[in-house]
Amino acid sequence: MKEIKVFCPATIANISCGFDVLGVALDSVGDEMVIRKTSENGIRITRLEGQNLPMETLQNVAGVAGLALLAASDYSGGFEIEIYKKIKAGSGIGSSAASSTGAVWAMNELLGNPFSKLELVQFAMEGERLASGVSHADNVAPALFGGFTLVRGYEPLDIVPIPSPSELFATVIHPQIEVKTSDSRKILKTKITLADGIKQWGNVGGLVAGLFTNDYDLIGRSLVDYIVEPIRSILIPGFDEVKIAAIEAGALGCGISGSGPSIFALSKGEEKAVKVGNAMREIYQNIGIDYDVHVSKINLDGVRSISS
């Protein structure tokens, strides 16, 4: 196989209580990429549509992640990459992770799968380092493994896949403003109180337990963030109103997707998820901010090949 086309899913990171350790892959929105083997060493990005992003290899997350894989392989050739961005940069639903994971997953397929998914996460994290200054895995892990994932530790990297209840759906609203991950990290506190830590750890454990046991009420009770959301939410116009509207419409819980400005909600059933999306829409229509809404089942596969 010389060439492959892939779907690279959008992701929700943090899931309220799990800053930098929890994430989930979406099915209804993602980038598409075409990667082909070349005899020339190195990586070239030959096409980039949908977003105004750098095409220089060392300034593009897909290029940097791909170079990390290439350096670890014994392949003497290189790769060309075409990127068709459907996820807006700075949207908070894993735009950089989609490009990074799509590149390394596709290259690994073309090389005969010499690397494990855990190794691919490490390569993709180099793209995240370029994008945000921090090589976090909470977006790239679910993009590669599919479903929900827990980053149990970084030294060494330890990824734990978590099952998803069959009726769980995500609603994401993206107000058309940009919040850069690097900027949203700068405003975070570096220390927390023990009381807040205890409440947060309880919610992480509760969310994981709820996902394993299909306990939707427990999932909802656990979607509370005592540490990051109170600070980051000030960067998102209408956040409090959207959260209230989503809960009143029947969402299990609602919070900031990644670093924002997207806001996510989890619901039991697609019908409820659509209703939640309509409630979210109404808030931004009243405020006068343009937006996109995505309603999605949980993507259990992660990056996958698609027909050209």
Helices and strands as residue ranges (DSSP letters): E 3-13, E 22-38, E 42-49, G 57-59, H 61-72, E 78-84, H 95-110, H 117-132, H 140-145, E 148-154, E 157-162, E 168-175, H 181-186, H 194-213, H 216-222, H 229-232, G 233-235, H 239-248, E 253-256, E 263-268, H 270-287, E 291-297, E 304-305
